[in-house]
Amino acid sequence: MYCVRKVQDDLYYVGGNDHRLALFENIFPIPRGVTYNSYLLLDKKTVLFDSVDWSIAKEYLRNVEEVLAGRELDYMVIHHMEPDHAGAIDEIVLRYPNVKIISSEQGFQIMRQIGYHVKDEQSIIVKEGDTISFGKHEFLFLEAPMVHWPEVILSFDTTTGTLFSADAFGSFGALDGKLFNDEVNFERDWLDDARRYYTNIVGKYGPFVEDVLKKASTVDIKMICPLHGPVWRTDIAWFIDKYIHWATYEPEEEGVMIAYASMYGNTEYAAQALASALCERGMTNVVVYDVSNTDVSQLISETFRLSHLVLASVTYNLGIYPKMKNFLVDLEALNVQNRTVALIENGSWACTVGDKMEEYMDENLRMFDILNERVTLNTSLNEANENDMNALADSIIESMKKIREIKEKSAE
């Protein structure tokens, strides 16, 4: 019994799941696990697409052997050299010594850096626009630099309309037998993981992703085989639309994320009061997160999703609370832009955090529109702050109305 699934008539899934890894790239929590996807084509020539992380190499090698059923492996295409997709290259070369490796020039450079034993006579370098026929299947190769490493290539099977997309269109989450997007409730169970995967790993490189999307629009894609997550064979345009939003830093939805930093609960109470005020005004697409116990990858993902961001922070050592500062640093590192921001600040004697946060965003973040209305607390929310809180809620609602009007005019 082997964990293999048929993708198309002569294409098989030979990757696997990893439920043991707690942190992807030793930083992002993956409570639902992750997949390392690899595919094997049985044409006149046999072609293996990518490797897997060493943690599942044993299962992967068994899957490859089973699908080959005694045939030799002729080619191996490496789209991306990150170790979770290249961990068993040496094992493949040892078991199939006549295999030819296809990758980009920089891909081979990274192989040498890692120490893989691929001989020059085994190496086939491909670049933008190159094609290779493996029999009835002809493949077009596309360069995708900085999505999200510089050596990345994509390949497109012009015979079947299948795009092998490297890390693009991937997701956190283990498949557990369900290979295709239409075998899961993707919007309910997978979209948050797909968004968190993209925004934290690829999000910084939006313009490069836009370039890839433009290239993808020139071919007739009928299936997408990514290196993580489900294979897409339906609703492809819907998922590409999500990528367009993420790559252009356009919010998916009109809504508000309130991220608060609170030491003793007073700033948290103010954040909840604002959430209540917004919901009373009809804006119920509101989420509230404590930056001290919410992983920053989730905060980044929700910032990409929603149009408005409220930062509510206590003053700490006359500056920004460290966990809130970490969030701002990640916003900068991932090039997040085009958001409307409101501020709530708190300080028992020297309340400086609002000015510090605004200064940081002005200097380091692009296209962040900071509302003039601000709520300043002296330790805790009281009747004196009621008008300011209502004014802030009204300002957020009004800014949403203005953004809608601008979009409606531009669509005319």
Buried (B, 14 or more C-beta within 10 A) or exposed (E): EEBBBEBBEBBBBBBBBBEEBEEBEEEBEBEBBBBBBBBBBBBEBBBBBBBBBBBBBEBBBBBBBBBBEEEEBBBBBBBBBBEBBBBBBBBBBEEBEEBBBBBBEBBBEBBEEEEBEBEEEBBBEBEEEBEBEBBEBBBBBBBBBBBBBBBBBBBBBBBBBBBBBBBBBBBBBBBEEEBBBBEBEBBEEBBBBBBBBBBBBBBBBBEBBBBBBEBBEEBEBBBBBBBBBBBBBEEBEEBBEBBEBBBBBBBBEEBBBBBBBBEEEBBBBBBBBBBEBBBEEEBEBBBBBBBBEBBBBBBBBBBBBBBBBBBBBBBBEEBBBEBBBBBBBBBBEBBBBBBBBBBBBBBEEEBBBBEBBBEBBEEEBEEBEBBEBBBBBBBBBEEEBEEBBBBBBBBBBEBBEEBEEEEEEEEE
